Every structure is written in C-alpha cells, then in structure tokens.
Amino acid sequence: TDYSFPGMIYGRILRSKYPHAIITSINVKPALQLEGVMAVITYKDIPGLNGFGLIIQDQPVFCEDRVRYIGDAIAAVAAKTEEIASTAIKLIEVAYEPLPILDNPEDAMKDDSIHLHSSGNILHRQTFDHGESIEGAFSSCYEVVEETYFTPRQMHSYMETEGGVVVPEKDGGITVYAASQHGFKDRLQLSRILDLPEELIRVVSSPIGGSFGGKDELNIQPYAALLALKTGFPVKIHQKRSDSIKAGLKRHPMKVTMKTGVNQEGEIVAHQARIIADTGAYASLGPAVLDFAVEHAVGPYMIPNVNVEGFSVYTNNGVAGEFRGFGGNQITFALESQIERLAERLKMDSIELRKKNLRKENDPGPLRQKIVPTNSAFTVLDKIQESPILKKDKSFQGKWTLRGTGCALTMHGGGLGYGRPDSSGGRLSLNEKGKIEIAFGFEEVGQGLIASIEILLTEQLNCTKEDIQITIGDTALVPHSGSSTASRATNMIWQGIKELKRPWSRLMLEATSELLNIPIEQLSIGPKGIWNSEQRVDANLVITYKELANQLEVLPSITTSYHFPTTPDPVVGGHYLYSFGAAAAEVEIDRLTGKIKVVKIDHVIAAGPVVNPMGYLGQIEGGGVMGLGFALMEDAVMENGIYQNENFDTYLIPTIKDIPLQTNVIAIETLSKGDEYGPRGVGEIGTVAIAPAITAAIYDAIGYWVTKIPINPEDILRAIQMNKIRHSHVK
Amino acid sequence: MTTEKQIALSQPSEPVSLEVMINGEKYRFELPPTYRLVDILRKTLGLTGTKISCEVGRCGSCSVLMNGKLVNSCLLMAYQIQNAEIETIESLSKDKLDPIQEVFLQEGALQCGYCTPGMVMALKALLIENPNPTKEEAIDSLSGNLCRCTGYSPIVRVIDRLVKV
C-alpha cells in the first residue's frame, strides 16, 4: 500500500447497506457526474466470472440482484483523489428490498429457513466415528461431562488493511501489487474474473503488513484490476479499517457441544462432539476449517469410542475463513476444558489424566490415519509439568487479587491434508550478477521466511549471506510453491533446498571443472565462490561466483517440485506431520472488577529442528498473545447481521500493557528415529493452547468454569460473589 | 437526508497557505485546512514510512513528532500544523540507523514491520522528554501503539536494553 505510480488514481468499494436484501436497482449516474470521477463499475463491467473463492467461487465480485452480508460489494469507483472516490460512492443510488436476516447458524439450519444459496444453508457437514455405539459407551462410564462452549468471531487485525495498486501494462495485461498469501492463486482467480490469460497477469504479493490467514482470499484485487483496465491508469485501493472489518474474513465462531466419559481409572472411554460453525455468507475455506476442527476434536488422546459431527453453516453474518489455528483453537478450547473438568470430577491431577490417555509414539493420528511416528505429546507435557508456573506456592494470593494457574495441551496438523493439492516448487540458480539465487513462490508476512531461507541456504551450501539472493512473492519471477499457509512454508523451503542442493552443486562444480580444468573431486562450494579442497589444510578459492557467472554461457539452474508430506491413508484432510504444544498460564483476577490479567505464560513447543531461532520465538510469543486476545477480549460482535465494531476503539486487541511480562518458550527439537521430515512450521501452534490454559487458571483461582470466550468480567465477578456466599454458608 | 448532509460535510473547503518544517526542510503548501498531516506525508511527499491503519488515533501506526512531542498524524489537520516542526521515521535513519532501530533489529522486535515506525517514534519521543525512563514508563509510552505480530515480548526486550543503556 506504500507504492505509487505515475498517473495513479484511487478506488473505493461500495458495500451493502443491508445484511440480506434484494437489489431492485443500481444508479451510478450521480457518481459518474461528480468531477474527478474516472469510472464507476458494477457487475455489468465484469468480463469473466462474477465470483471468487479459494475453493468454491460462490462470492460475487459485485452483487447483481441480492446481497447476503454487510460486506457485499455492489459497485466501485475510481477517482483522481481518495476524497472524491469516497464522496462518489455515497452518490451511488441502490434500492433494496430487505429480506429476513439469518444471523444464527442454528436458525439457518432449520428446514423452513430461507436459502442463502441454491445448495441450501449447510455449506459442509463432516463426521468422524470410531469404535462402537457411542451411547452404549457412555452408559458404561464412571463419570461423564457434557458442556457447550462458544468461541468468538475473532478478527485477524493485521495492522495493514487490505490494499495495493494494480498497474495496467502495455500488452493489455496487469501487474498487481497487493499483499496476499498465495500469488499464483490470486492470478488464477483474477484470470477468471477478468477473462484475461494468466500469462498477462503478474502478481507481486509480498511483503505483507500482517495476514494471519486473512489475506489468503482475494480482497481488493479484483476491484482495482477492473478499474485499472477500464481507466487505463494505475489504481490504488487501500481499505479503511471500517471497510476491512465489514468485508474481511474472521475466525469462525463455533458452538461446540462436547460429551466426554471416563472410567474409574481415568481412561477416556467415549467422546462426542457436535460442532456448529458460523461460516457467514460465503464459503471461502469454511469446509476445510470445519474438517480441521473435526479432525482435532480428539486432540492428542487415544479414545476408543468417538462420534464427531460438524456443520459449517451459511448465515447473513460476516464471512469466516482461514485464520491462524484453522479451527484448532476453537475445538481445543472445548476439548481441554473437558479434560480439566473430568480431572476435577475424578479428583485427579489433570496432567496425570492426560498422560493416561495420550497417544504413544506409533499410535495412529486423530482420524486413525497413519502419521509420522512421534512421542512429542509426552515430551511437551512432561516439560510443561516442570514449568515454575505450575509449581506455585500457596501464599501467592493477593489482598485484592486472586491468582490461579493452569495448563493445556494441543496437537496441530501441518500442511493442507490428504486429498488436497499441496505441492511446492523452488529454483536454485547462479544468476547473471554472480549471486546464488533461490526462488520460491512464498510470501513474507512477517513470519521470518526470508531469514529462514537465508539460514538454511547458507548452512546447506556453506556460503555466506552476501553470496545469495532470495526471490519470493512475484509470479513473474518464481515457480509455483502453493500458499504461505497451514504452517507449510518452512517445511517446504527446507525440503526444497535439500532437493535442489545436490543436483545444482553438481552442475556448478562440473561447469567450474570444465572451465578451469580442475578435477571435479577437488572442488567444493564455499564462501564467495568455488574452492579447491585438494589440500585440506589450505584450501583456496579458485573462482568467485561473479567470475563464474561472467565466464559461463549457460548459468547453472535447477527447478524442482515436490509435495508436502501426506498420509498414505485415504482420509480426506487428514494430516501426516503434526506439531505439539503445551502452555501454562498464571492469571491474576481483580476481586472488585473481575478483570483478568495474565501475568505469566510458558510455552513448550515440539515442531522439529529450529531453523530460525528469532523467527520461531516470534511466532510462538506473538501467537500466544493472539491467543490471549481470543480468550480475554476479542469478538467482532454482530447484531442482526451488522458489525457492532467499526475500528480498534471498540474491537480491542492486546496492547503492550495486556501481555504477560514473563513469557518463556522452550523448543523441543528432537524427532523420532527415522523421521526425515525436518522442521515443521510454527506459525499456528503457539495460538492454540492459550485459551484453555487461561480458563483452567481461572477455575483454579475462583472455581468457575468458563464456557464462553472472550471471558466476560461480569461473569467472573458474579462467580467470585457466589463463591463468597457459598463460603459463608459453610462457616 | 443523511447522505446529503455527509456529502456537504466532506466538501473540501478553500485551500489555505501552510508553512511547515518536515524533517528539517521548510515546505509551503496550498491545502484545504482539514487535509490531514498523514496525507501530506504519505501522498504529497511520498514519505510512506509513516503508516495508516485505524485513522482514529487508536493504533499509533502514524505516530510522528510535532515540535518534539508524539502525535498521531491521522488526527492532525493542515491548519493545526502551521509553522510546526514535524519529524518522521525518515528523519531518524538518514545516514545510519537510530540506536532504537538497531535494537529493534537485534531483538527481532518486528515481523511485518507495519507498526514499527510508530513504535520507534513513540520511544524516540519518550527519550527526548525523559532520557532515563524506567521500564514501566517506557512500557506506558507504547501503550498507544498496537502490534499484532510480535505479541510485544521482543519490544519489551528492546525496552530492557534501552533502559539499561
């Protein structure tokens, strides 16, 4: 959004006034007459497909006759200034006939509900069953806990709202400078909408001012592209925060009803979950998020009888989609809360209860699919048990505050899962400037990908960072790599560099050998250039990369493509590589206000070798605070399909004053014997176990089970008062 | 009705003549009195180091110094900066990085980097006013700057180092 180009004009998008209505007419004339307006476009101006969506293209670029949510686009304006564009969209006259609003997925599921899409209101249903009849299994249980949990419509809250510039090119094509997590997918989607061959579209999708999943889907790109092609000028659109809130994706609010039964020994015998996810008006990645939640409903526990059923339901609420944790956060909050409650019923330590039920090294995955053997569930749990947070002494209650501690555990799949195209590619070459150039189609979202590539490549090739050049996030310059999502990029670059290293080194050394007439066995790749390693003591530099690039007619270059490691068992969406995380939290509750302060968090993460220590730490710490926001403060509240928050003045995210000043991250790097899959991504795992660790700490402090997050301080206050009454009765 | 009113309000008023120092250089502009400082910086001068995010003074991404004090450039209008001295993030790193920026890099206190200029300016403002702040004071000085990536922990480590120095 910082780019400017000569002749650049500004675009603005008109969003719907109603969450659900028929459009009876659109009159753009008054806007067109405003001085400085260059173009006003509607559905009539789309040459290709009037639809987008990562998997299902059910979201109109511009609505023609019906709006389904408050973020629906109806028209867009390009004008000489942003101010004129803002005025112009207010001049567009749209006549609506409001329709009944479905603002609750359970209402939307009823048979007599108005259908939001021709396929009905249930976007996706997913189930998982294992073992015998679940009712029979429950009847044999010693204790059964049943509860319903609610999670919020969390907003990604990237600091940079959606935006960018689309530049029309002389060949009739366009260059799209707009942040996203999958440049090639943007190109494909834009090609459909614009009816323009993909080759004429160049997408520069990196760098990004934050995304967390929220910019994987298209946002402003189609509008800026249509306006640029129509006017012939570069068009910049940078969404206002209020537009970003209306139109942008959110985390799926989920209602999870869980019933879990144990025997007297603490072995979980039966587990049932019913998940209802509010996916909003359009599909986006709703089905995959639900699949992920269903998959992770048993977490790292081996349970003989399981029955899970999930629904992703269309409503007139804001569109929900991909968000760091991908359905795992919601389901883990419910599951770990169940574990804590069962432990309480059994008068058993909750960590011991977990250990009794934990998956062992060679156990199958949560969908009973084959996964890479791992004992990390035990390793992280053992380690978190040693956390000083959990070894509190009894004297730490304050006069005006109550303190408590708690922990939670999680297991998180990496990659897109079985049956989903999950390939990647990379290219390693010596470029004309004499740099070792590595190219991937990934994007730098701030996750530290560039640093990770630099570290891996210099390590693998034994060269220096001055020798290399990293090219990412530009469809004109890089091979297809798939998306920078699902904690997949780190593993993919590791795999890519490993695959490219040998054949490319061979090409380099062969070329040098031929050029200088030195036997290839004596040559090796090193800092600054190729070295003669015949005499081990004083190896010498025989040619620099720059000289080599000048002298060679054909520069050594290797392109590879490969797939994210996938389970051999045909379980759609099932993962093969998992990472594990445990968190311990200490909270301080104000007796007078019910306000909760998280004072300490410890993380233990097992995700294979650490590639980039600073990046790793940043992902876990940052993810942890995002998890804290999810638990304590964040919810994009909707009433009758209308967002009640328009900006950061009412949608609160953690500030520097809200964070635990003591945060420790322990990384467990060991992998099981024979595990050759290297580093797993850590982009998501740090967010997942925080909410249940915090709610367990709250229970420890005041004996109140939180079932709905974000936690309402009034509920906490009420619970504290109830406690007092109860205590005085006992006396 | 409401639509007409809003449009009337957003009609630009007559330009005024404005003199202002920005990063040590004197500028003269003819601008509507309500034109925002952040737009002067980003659009008129191309100083895109100053970011926009909430545009209501909540997030601190657009923080700059006015006469040595921290301000949100999204909330200041042209008429309010007459004869003022404005310093943006660009003024800090003309030859080499400011020590605050150095420490941010060393501690990995930025990921996407969008909030960073605002954070750095906020700390700069603090150190101008109070060269020896306590950790508490330094943390307070950043309470108006939102960051979504780092979770602030590395920024607290930056503070630890700045407070020590």
Interface residues (C-beta under 8 A of the other chain):
Chain A: D2 S4 E83 S86 T87 K90 L91 H156 S157 Y158 M159 E160 T161 P207 I208 G209 G210 F212 H238 K240 R241 V445 G446 Q447 G448 M614 G615 L617 G618 E621 G622 G623 G624 V625 M626 N647 F648 D649 I653 P654 T655 I656 K657 I659 L661 T663
Chain B: T3 Q6 I7 S10 Q11 P12 R42 G46 T48 K51 I52 S53 C54 E55 V56 R58 C59 S61 G108 L110 Q111 C112 G113 Y114 C115 I139 D140 L142 S143 G144 N145 L146 C147 R148 C149 T150 G151 Y152 S153 P154 I155 V156
